[in-house]
Amino acid sequence: MALALMNTYFLMASRDMIFSSKQVFVQSQASLIATHLEETFEALTVDDDVHRVVSQLDVARGAQIVITDSNGVALYDLAGRYAKADFPSNFIDKALEGFDVFYAKFSDGSFASSAFTPVISKGVTIGAVYVYDMDKELGTILIDMQSNLKYISVLVAVFSVIIVILIIWSVMRRVTSIINAIKSVREGEYGYRINMGGSDELALLSDEFNSLTNRLHKTDEVRRRFVADASHELRTPLASIRLLSDSILQNEGIEYETVQEFINDIGHEAERLARTTGKLMSLSRLDSAIPDDKTRVDMRDAVTATIRMLMPLAESSEIRLDSTLDEGCYIFATDDAIHQIVFNLVENAIKYSKPDGNVSVRLKVEDGFVILTVDDRGIGVPDRDLPYIFDRFYRVDKARSREAGGSGLGLSIVWDTVRDLKGNITATKREGGGMSFRVQFKKYDEDEV
């Protein structure tokens, strides 16, 4: 369509431009003759007299001239142009009425132009001049241009079709690769990657796809590891309970004190099983993103209540537990979420502190943020393990963790809970041993809630 419009417009514009130039040229020729005939028109009686006057003028060679009287009768017509009458009959009448008339057409490869001008003497029209010009050279040039433009248009059209086919093939090939990748991932091949160059939208789409499959792959690995670790954590207390119960049932002569000891061990394993399942349920709730009814929470009250609950554990472990809590520490959260964070951090600090050690809890408001810090003087964490302490079921010292009753889920719960509350948590080693956990929340602002 663009090529057709370009061809049509170009040819029409070229033709109109030639017509305009011809009108100026032929009309000027007719006006020139009419002006020179005004004084001598009545004295011209034969063709030779008219021809003598016309020959003295600068008239274009090849132009055919007709001069008529006031009645439209030809006085001068050497070429017999007037008799051919290839123009509308009323044009001479218009000229005799005192109007300039121009008529042009393009046919048979030539431009034919006709100009009619009145001859006026003392305000009276006494005749008319008709000038006819036939230009085959411009017609040939226009036809050649039309032919060349047509060939060029055909070549451009063919080239455009080839380019479009190549573009469609390239796009479809890339789209097909993305579709095949989606099918592979749908079948569980999360390691599939798309290698697509460029910087267009499809390349960006492939990059996003690769990013998504990376996350899916990591999520799948975490899920598999989580299921395996959870099964192992649940299997261990269950196996202990079954072993102890079978020992009681299979030994008929077992002593009463031994039975009590076994039953006490079964109770401990049941408590351990309950703690593990409770933490798994907490993680499952955080993963499912079930919305909680958050409100303004005084973090100082929540921390005080949790520390009071953990005080017996600290005393039994011979750990000093002290706190410095500022007032006005309000955040947008739930009491249960704050309890989970403080309980797990302080419990971990107590469990992994050395006897006669110290655990410090500080709460303050700083630059529009509420900051909770839990410090201990415990065994600390090696540098190689520090980046993984918030991973689920990750334990630095597995033997000591099992001895202390740890499942490797406490810090994971803290991490997910802090993230759910749009907070930030960091863990750093303290000089001289021990760890420092820093939790930061934005201070409650009613206008922003």
N, C-alpha and C positions, 0 to 999 in steps of 0.2 A: 504493500500500500504506500509506503514511504517513497519507493522508487517510482511508482506510477504517478503519484502526486508531484514528485520532483520533475519528472519528464513533462507532464502536462503544464505545470506552472512555468517552467523554463521556456518551453516553446511558445506559450501564449504571451509571456512577457516579452520575448524576443520579437514576435510578430507585431505586438502593439508598439514596441519601441520603433520598429522600422516604419510602421504606419505613421507614427507621429513625425518622424524625420521626413518622410515623404510628403506629408501634408504641408509642413513648413516650406519644403523645397518647391513643390509644384505650385502651391498657393502664391508663393513669392514670384514665380515665373509669370503666372497669370496676371497678378497685380502689376508687375513691371510693364507688361505689354499693354494692359488697359490704360495705364497712366500715360504712356507715350502716344496712344491713339486718341486721347480726349480732344486735342486741338485739330487734328487732321483727319478725323474719322469720316466726316461728310465728304471730303475731297477724294477719298479712296473709292475708285470705281472698278478697278480690275485687280486680279490676283497679283499681278506684277507689282502694283503700287503697294499692296499690303506686304508682299514678300520683301520688297525693298526696305520697308520700315522695320519689319521683324528681324531682317538680317543685320540691321544696325544695332540690335539689342544683344545683350549677353544672355542668350537663351541656350539652355542645355541641348547638346547634340542628341538627336534621337527623339526629342520631344515632338509630339504631333499637336499642331495648333489649329483651332477652328475659331473663326470670328463671325458672329451673326449680327444682323441688324436688330432694330427694336421689335420686329415681328418674329424673330427667331429664324429668319432665313439666312442660310450660310452665305457669307460674302467671301470667305477665304477658307479653303479646306483642300490643301494639296494632297493629303494622304487619304482623303475620303473617309475620315474618321467619323464625321457627323452622320454619314449615311449608315454606319454600322450600328450606331445607337445601342451600345452595350452598357448603358447607364439608365437609370429611371428617367422617364420622359419629362417629369415635372422639374428636373434640376435646372434646365434652361429657363423655364418660367420663373423659378425662384431667383435666378441670376438677373433676369430682366426686371424683376421687382425690386432689385437693389441689394440682394443678399449674396454673400460669398458662400459657396457650396463646395464641399470636398467629399469625394467618394473613392473608396479603395477596396480592393479585394486581392486574395491570394489564391491563385488557381493554376493548375498545370505547371507548377514549379516556378511561377513568376509573380511579381508584385505589379498590379495594374492600378495606377493612381490617376484620378481625374479631378481637376479644379475648375470651378466656374466663377467668374468675376464680372460684375457689370462694368460697362464703359459709361461713365457719367460726364455730361458736359452741361455746365450752367444749372446743375441741380436736376437735370433730366437724364434718365437712362436712355441712351441712344443705341445701345447694342450690348453684346456680351462676348467675353473671351473664354474659350474652353481649351485647357491644356491637358493633354493625355501623355502619361509616361509609363512605359513598360520596362521593368528592371528584372532581367533573368539572372544576373550575377548574384544579387542578394538572395533571390529564390534558391539558387543552387547552393549557396553557402548555408542557408537555413535548413535545406534538405540534408546536406552533408552533416550538419551539426545534429540533426534529429537522428540520423542513422548512427553516427558515432555514439551519441548518448544512449541509444537503444542497445548497442553492443556492450557499452560499459555497464549499463544497468543489468544486462543478462549475466555478465561476468560477476558483478557485485552480488547478484541474487544467488548464483551458484556458490560463490565463495561463502556467503552468509549462511546458506543451507548447510554447507560442510562444517562451518564453525559451530553452528547450533547443534548439529548431530554429534560432533566431538564433545561439546560441553555437556549435552544430555547424557552421552555415554559415560563421561567422566563422573558426573554427579550420580548417575544410577549405580555405577560401580562402587562409589564410596558409600552410597546409601545401602547398597546390598551388603557391604562389609559390616556396616553398623547393625543391620538386621540379623546377619549371621552371628554377630557377637552377642546380641540380645538373646537369640535362641540358645547359644552355648551357656550363657549365664543362667537362663531359665532352667536349663537342665542340670545346674549345680556346679558348672565349671567356673568358679569365681576367680580363678587365676587368669582368665582370658583377657588379653589386652589388644587394643586397636592401634596399629601403627599407621597414622595418617598425618602427612605433612601439610604445610600451608597454614594460613591464619584466618581462613574464612569461617563461616558459621558451622559448617560440617566438621572442620578441624576442632573448633571450640567444643562442639557436641561430643566428639570422640574423646577429648580431654576430660570433659565432665563425666563421660561414661567410664573412662579408666579410673577416675577418682572415686566414682561410685562403686566400681568393682573392688577397688582397694579396700574401701570401707566394708563392703560385704565380706570380702575375704578375711579381713581382721575380725569382723563381728562373728563370722562362722568359726574362726579359730578360737575366739574367746568363748563362744557358746560351747564348742566341743570340750575345751579345757575346763570350762565351768561345770559342765555335766559330769566330766570324769572326776574332777576334784570334789564336787558335791557328793557324787556316789561314793567316793573313797571316804570322805568325812563322815557320811552317814553309815557306811558299812563298818567302820572301825568300832563305834560304840555298840552297834547291833551285834557284831561278832563277839564282843566282850560280854554283852548281856547273855547271848546264847551259850557261850562257853561256861560262864559262871552258873547259869541255870542248869545246864547239862551236868555240871560237876555235882551240883546238889542232888539232882534226880538219880544219877547213876551210882552215887556212893551212899548206900543205905546206912552204913555205920558212921557217917560223918558226925563230927562233934558239933554241939550246939554253938560253941563260940566260933567255929569255922563257918557254920551256916550264917551266923549274924554278920561275920566279916564279908562273906560273899554277897549277902543281901545289901550290905552297906555299899559295896563296890558297884552292885547293879544300880543302886540309887544314884551314885555319882555319874555312872555312864548314862543313865536316863536323863539326868540334869544336863549333861554335856550334849546329848542328842537334842534336847529341847532348846538349848541355847543356839545350836547350829541351825535347826529348822527355823527358829525365830529370826535369825539373821538372814537366812535365805529368803524368808517371806518379806523382810524389810527391803532387801535388794530387788526382789521381784516387783514390789509395789513402786519402788523408785524407777525401775526400768519401764514399767507400764505407764508412767507419767500420769497416775491418777491424781486429779487436782485436789488439793487440800484447801480448807477454808482458812486462808491466812488472815491474820489480823495484827494489830499492834501488840508486840510482846516485849515485856520488860526483861531483857536478857539477864539483868542482875539477879532477879528473883529466880529465873530458871536455873542459872548457874549455882546459886546458893542451895537450892533444893537438891540438885544433883550431887553437889559436894557433900552435903549432909548424908545422902544415901551411901556414898562411897567411903565415908569416914571409917566405918568398922573394918572394911577391907584394908585400908591404909594402916590402921592400928594393928591388925593381925599380922601384917607384913613388916611391921616396925618401920613404917615410912611416915615422915612428917608431911602433912598436907596443909599448906597455907594458901591464903587467897587475898588479893587486893582488888576490890570490885568498886568501880566508880558508879555514881548514880546517873540517871538519864540515858541509859543505854537501851534505847528503844529501836527495834527493827521490825520489818514486815515479814512475819513467819508464823509458825505454830509452836506451841509448847513442846509437842512430841518431837519435832525436828530438832529443836535446841537441846532437848534432853539426849537425843541420840548422839549428837555431835560431842557434847561435853562428857557424857558418860563414857563413850568409847575412847576419847582422847585421854581422860584422866585415868580410866581403868588400865589402859595400855601403859601409861606412865608409871602407875603403881606396880603392875605386874613385872615390868622389866627394869625396875629400879633395884639397886643393891640395898640390903638391910641397913637400917639407920640412914637411909638416903632422904632426899627432900624432893617434893613435887610442888611446884608453884603455879598458881592459876591467877592471871591478871586480866582485868577487863577495863577498857577505857574508851573514851570518845576522842577522836583525833581527825581534824580536817573533814568533818562531815561523815566519818566512818566509825562504826563500832568494831573494836579490835579485841579479840580473845587470844591470849597467849598461854600455852601450857608448856612448862619447862620441867625437865627431870634430869637427874644425875645418874641415869641408868647405863646400860651396856652400850647404848648407841647403835648406829647402823653403819656398816662399811660403805665406802664411797660407791663401790660397784653395785650395791643393792639399793641405794638411795632413790634412783629414778623409778623403782618398781614397788615401793612400799604401799602405794595405794591400789595396786592390782589385786584382784580377787584371789584369795587362797594363797597369796604370796607370803612366805615366812622366811625371815632372815636366818634364824636358827631353828630348824624344824624340831629338833629334840627338845630344846628349851621351850618352844612354843607349845608343844603338846603337854609338856610337864606343867606349864602355867595355865593350860586349858584354852589356849588360843586356837582359832580356826582359820586365821588369815582373812577374816571378813570384816573386822571392826573398822579398819581404816578405809576400806572400800565403801562401807556405809557412810562414813564421814564425808568422803570425797563426793559421792553421789548426792548426799543431802545438801552439802554446801553449794554444789552446782545447781541443784533444784531451786535453792533460795537466791540464785544469782550472786553468790558470794565468791570468795577466793581463799584458797588454803595453800600454805607452803610449809615445808619441813626442812629444817637445817640442823646441822650438827653443832653442838656447843663445845666451846673450848674447855678442855679438861674432862670431856666425856658427857654423854647424854644427848638428848634431842630437844629441839624447840619447835613446837607447832604453832603457827600463826594463822588465825581465821579472821577474815575481814568481811563485814557486811556494810552496806550503805545505811546510814541512819534513817530512821522512819521520818517521812515527810508526808503529811496529809495531802498536800497539793499534788503530789506525784503519784499517789496510790489510785 
